[in-house]
Each structure stands twice: as C-alpha cells, then as structure tokens.
Amino acid sequence: MDALFAQIEIYLRSGWNIIITIGSFASAILIALGLIYWFSGFEEHKGRKMVIGGVILFIAMQWLAFNPPWQLFQF
C-alpha cells in the first residue's frame, strides 16, 4: 500500500512541475505580447494590463514553485 501511495505522489509531483512550467512560459509570453501591444501603440491599455497580469502570474508561479502544496500542508 505504501508503494502505491509513493507512486501516486510521484505522479502528482511531476504533474505539479508541468503546471509550473506551463505557467512560467505563459507569463513570459503574456509579458512579451503585452510589451509589443503597449510600445507599438496598437492597444496601449490592453498591453499594460497584459504586462501587469503577466508579472502577477510570474510572481505567483515562482511562489508556488518554491512553496509546493506538499510542503505547506504537512500533517
């Protein structure tokens, strides 16, 4: 039974790492597109909002990467 729980934990941790990686790439793309929108003058307001959202997403992903749930909720 312990081996089963250990295997499930391995799968959940690898899934967590994939989610963190996707979130980090998404934040970088969001910031880049926001900067392009903002500085090209195409949609300045939307570009600023995209940059702010990308920075917030990046900060959240970094915090979650360094504080995963299995470290926060140990019983």
Backbone as CSV, one residue per row, in Angstrom:
resi,resn,N_x,N_y,N_z,CA_x,CA_y,CA_z,C_x,C_y,C_z
1,MET,0.827,-1.199,0.000,0.000,0.000,0.000,0.867,1.257,0.000
2,ASP,1.969,1.225,0.741,2.860,2.386,0.763,3.485,2.629,-0.605
3,ALA,3.755,1.554,-1.336,4.330,1.704,-2.672,3.335,2.385,-3.608
4,LEU,2.054,2.056,-3.455,1.016,2.690,-4.267,0.943,4.184,-3.977
5,PHE,0.949,4.557,-2.704,0.906,5.971,-2.336,2.160,6.702,-2.803
6,ALA,3.290,6.052,-2.747,4.536,6.666,-3.219,4.481,6.910,-4.724
7,GLN,3.920,5.951,-5.464,3.794,6.112,-6.916,2.819,7.240,-7.255
8,ILE,1.719,7.314,-6.532,0.752,8.397,-6.754,1.405,9.746,-6.458
9,GLU,2.184,9.815,-5.400,2.866,11.061,-5.057,3.848,11.475,-6.152
10,ILE,4.546,10.517,-6.725,5.489,10.816,-7.815,4.735,11.403,-9.011
11,TYR,3.596,10.791,-9.367,2.803,11.303,-10.486,2.264,12.708,-10.205
12,LEU,1.802,12.939,-8.992,1.278,14.263,-8.649,2.375,15.330,-8.663
13,ARG,3.566,14.972,-8.186,4.669,15.930,-8.203,5.108,16.250,-9.622
14,SER,5.135,15.244,-10.491,5.525,15.512,-11.877,4.461,16.363,-12.568
15,GLY,3.182,16.114,-12.262,2.112,16.957,-12.805,2.220,18.388,-12.308
16,TRP,2.585,18.544,-11.037,2.767,19.872,-10.466,3.880,20.616,-11.191
17,ASN,4.986,19.921,-11.461,6.112,20.550,-12.161,5.727,20.961,-13.579
18,ILE,4.905,20.162,-14.235,4.433,20.518,-15.579,3.565,21.770,-15.514
19,ILE,2.689,21.848,-14.533,1.827,23.030,-14.383,2.664,24.283,-14.125
20,ILE,3.685,24.167,-13.286,4.553,25.315,-13.002,5.296,25.745,-14.261
21,THR,5.771,24.788,-15.044,6.488,25.104,-16.280,5.577,25.804,-17.278
22,ILE,4.375,25.288,-17.466,3.423,25.907,-18.392,3.063,27.314,-17.926
23,GLY,2.846,27.494,-16.632,2.529,28.823,-16.100,3.663,29.811,-16.291
24,SER,4.892,29.347,-16.144,6.038,30.239,-16.331,6.166,30.666,-17.789
25,PHE,5.994,29.715,-18.712,6.035,30.074,-20.128,4.881,30.992,-20.502
26,ALA,3.703,30.735,-19.953,2.545,31.581,-20.241,2.771,33.007,-19.749
27,SER,3.396,33.154,-18.589,3.649,34.503,-18.080,4.661,35.225,-18.961
28,ALA,5.682,34.516,-19.437,6.675,35.151,-20.314,6.033,35.580,-21.632
29,ILE,5.194,34.733,-22.189,4.510,35.078,-23.445,3.552,36.242,-23.232
30,LEU,2.846,36.245,-22.123,1.912,37.325,-21.813,2.642,38.660,-21.673
31,ILE,3.776,38.648,-20.990,4.561,39.876,-20.836,5.079,40.345,-22.186
32,ALA,5.601,39.421,-23.000,6.149,39.803,-24.306,5.068,40.389,-25.208
33,LEU,3.928,39.732,-25.285,2.842,40.256,-26.120,2.324,41.586,-25.580
34,GLY,2.244,41.707,-24.270,1.808,42.972,-23.682,2.755,44.111,-24.011
35,LEU,4.057,43.835,-23.961,5.028,44.872,-24.312,4.928,45.259,-25.784
36,ILE,4.697,44.272,-26.635,4.530,44.572,-28.066,3.299,45.440,-28.279
37,TYR,2.181,45.074,-27.655,0.960,45.879,-27.771,1.170,47.287,-27.230
38,TRP,1.830,47.364,-26.076,1.990,48.636,-25.395,2.884,49.583,-26.192
39,PHE,4.052,49.108,-26.591,5.020,50.002,-27.238,4.758,50.225,-28.715
40,SER,3.966,49.360,-29.348,3.641,49.592,-30.753,2.510,50.606,-30.902
41,GLY,1.800,50.835,-29.816,0.692,51.777,-29.869,-0.578,51.146,-30.416
42,PHE,-0.555,49.839,-30.650,-1.720,49.146,-31.197,-2.880,49.195,-30.209
43,GLU,-2.648,48.686,-29.011,-3.626,48.774,-27.936,-2.854,48.981,-26.638
44,GLU,-2.587,50.229,-26.315,-1.732,50.542,-25.175,-2.338,50.089,-23.849
45,HIS,-3.610,50.345,-23.660,-4.248,49.985,-22.393,-4.265,48.472,-22.196
46,LYS,-4.638,47.761,-23.240,-4.661,46.298,-23.157,-3.249,45.756,-22.948
47,GLY,-2.255,46.365,-23.580,-0.872,45.940,-23.411,-0.380,46.102,-21.982
48,ARG,-0.713,47.242,-21.371,-0.328,47.458,-19.967,-0.978,46.424,-19.055
49,LYS,-2.265,46.136,-19.297,-2.949,45.139,-18.488,-2.328,43.759,-18.672
50,MET,-1.909,43.437,-19.882,-1.280,42.142,-20.133,0.072,42.042,-19.423
51,VAL,0.832,43.120,-19.424,2.130,43.112,-18.736,1.929,42.952,-17.236
52,ILE,1.007,43.685,-16.671,0.731,43.577,-15.234,0.252,42.167,-14.888
53,GLY,-0.648,41.625,-15.695,-1.132,40.269,-15.472,-0.026,39.233,-15.593
54,GLY,0.869,39.419,-16.567,1.987,38.503,-16.736,2.954,38.548,-15.563
55,VAL,3.198,39.734,-15.041,4.085,39.867,-13.883,3.456,39.210,-12.652
56,ILE,2.164,39.422,-12.463,1.475,38.790,-11.330,1.499,37.276,-11.479
57,LEU,1.252,36.772,-12.692,1.303,35.330,-12.931,2.700,34.783,-12.686
58,PHE,3.733,35.521,-13.122,5.109,35.080,-12.909,5.444,35.005,-11.419
59,ILE,5.042,36.018,-10.667,5.292,36.019,-9.218,4.564,34.853,-8.557
60,ALA,3.316,34.612,-8.964,2.556,33.501,-8.388,3.203,32.163,-8.724
61,MET,3.663,31.992,-9.956,4.304,30.733,-10.344,5.611,30.518,-9.585
62,GLN,6.369,31.578,-9.390,7.617,31.429,-8.646,7.350,31.097,-7.183
63,TRP,6.331,31.713,-6.616,5.998,31.412,-5.223,5.539,29.966,-5.084
64,LEU,4.703,29.516,-6.020,4.229,28.140,-5.977,5.346,27.141,-6.267
65,ALA,6.322,27.532,-7.071,7.438,26.637,-7.360,8.302,26.433,-6.116
66,PHE,8.474,27.471,-5.329,9.310,27.363,-4.137,8.530,26.938,-2.893
67,ASN,7.215,26.961,-2.961,6.355,26.543,-1.843,5.274,25.593,-2.349
68,PRO,5.637,24.377,-2.755,4.613,23.454,-3.268,3.660,23.020,-2.157
69,PRO,2.473,22.562,-2.544,1.453,22.228,-1.542,1.882,21.140,-0.564
70,TRP,2.707,20.199,-0.995,3.104,19.128,-0.077,4.029,19.629,1.012
71,GLN,4.632,20.817,0.842,5.420,21.407,1.905,4.574,22.304,2.806
72,LEU,3.519,22.876,2.247,2.675,23.778,3.030,1.725,23.027,3.954
73,PHE,1.217,21.889,3.493,0.190,21.166,4.248,0.698,19.793,4.665
74,GLN,1.680,19.783,5.512,2.163,18.506,6.027,1.431,18.199,7.327
75,PHE,0.849,17.020,7.362,0.058,16.626,8.530,0.835,15.618,9.345
